Amino acid sequence: MPQVNVSIAGRSYLIACGEGEEAHLGELAAALDARAQQLGTSIGQVSDARLLVMTGLVMSDELSAAQTKLGERDAEIARLRAELASAAESLEKAEERLAEVLDGAAARIESIAARLAAA
């Protein structure tokens, strides 16, 4: 199992990962480190453990908000798909009614044409 050496908040950690996931793990660690540095700058001196917990909570909050927004978007997509299906059904019914009206009009025109031809 591959291992990646990552640096977060000035400390190095050797983390195991799945085959082929090394680069992704490095990117995740870099993002966590950047957020920890940003948070550390804004709140001042705190222990490494506390900083990492706070960073994890901030990132978890952002993930939660993104998941909520994604759920809202999924619900909106479902609603729009239902509206589209309903509109398609209404359109199909309207087309059927129009075809019936046109068939009736064609029959009347043919009837008139036949009477005129016989006259």
QUIDAMO-V934763 format. One record per residue. N is the residue number from 1. RES is the residue in one letter. SS is DSSP state (helix for helix, strand for strand, loop for the rest). OMEGA is omega in whole degrees, 0 to 359 (NA if undefined). Layout:
N,RES,SS,OMEGA / N,RES,SS,OMEGA
This chain:
1,M,loop,181 / 2,P,loop,176 / 3,Q,strand,181 / 4,V,strand,176 / 5,N,strand,180 / 6,V,strand,179 / 7,S,strand,180 / 8,I,strand,180 / 9,A,loop,176 / 10,G,loop,179 / 11,R,strand,179 / 12,S,strand,179 / 13,Y,strand,175 / 14,L,strand,187 / 15,I,strand,176 / 16,A,strand,179 / 17,C,loop,178 / 18,G,loop,178 / 19,E,loop,179 / 20,G,loop,182 / 21,E,loop,185 / 22,E,helix,182 / 23,A,helix,180 / 24,H,helix,178 / 25,L,helix,177 / 26,G,helix,178 / 27,E,helix,178 / 28,L,helix,180 / 29,A,helix,179 / 30,A,helix,178 / 31,A,helix,179 / 32,L,helix,179 / 33,D,helix,180 / 34,A,helix,180 / 35,R,helix,179 / 36,A,helix,178 / 37,Q,helix,180 / 38,Q,helix,180 / 39,L,helix,179 / 40,G,helix,178 / 41,T,helix,184 / 42,S,helix,183 / 43,I,helix,178 / 44,G,loop,187 / 45,Q,loop,172 / 46,V,loop,180 / 47,S,loop,179 / 48,D,helix,181 / 49,A,helix,181 / 50,R,helix,179 / 51,L,helix,180 / 52,L,helix,177 / 53,V,helix,180 / 54,M,helix,178 / 55,T,helix,178 / 56,G,helix,179 / 57,L,helix,178 / 58,V,helix,181 / 59,M,helix,177 / 60,S,helix,177 / 61,D,helix,178 / 62,E,helix,178 / 63,L,helix,178 / 64,S,helix,178 / 65,A,helix,179 / 66,A,helix,178 / 67,Q,helix,177 / 68,T,helix,179 / 69,K,helix,178 / 70,L,helix,177 / 71,G,helix,178 / 72,E,helix,179 / 73,R,helix,178 / 74,D,helix,178 / 75,A,helix,178 / 76,E,helix,178 / 77,I,helix,179 / 78,A,helix,179 / 79,R,helix,180 / 80,L,helix,177 / 81,R,helix,179 / 82,A,helix,177 / 83,E,helix,179 / 84,L,helix,179 / 85,A,helix,179 / 86,S,helix,179 / 87,A,helix,179 / 88,A,helix,178 / 89,E,helix,178 / 90,S,helix,179 / 91,L,helix,179 / 92,E,helix,178 / 93,K,helix,179 / 94,A,helix,178 / 95,E,helix,178 / 96,E,helix,178 / 97,R,helix,179 / 98,L,helix,178 / 99,A,helix,178 / 100,E,helix,179 / 101,V,helix,180 / 102,L,helix,176 / 103,D,helix,178 / 104,G,helix,179 / 105,A,helix,179 / 106,A,helix,179 / 107,A,helix,179 / 108,R,helix,179 / 109,I,helix,178 / 110,E,helix,179 / 111,S,helix,178 / 112,I,helix,180 / 113,A,helix,179 / 114,A,helix,178 / 115,R,helix,179 / 116,L,helix,179 / 117,A,helix,182 / 118,A,helix,184 / 119,A,loop,NA
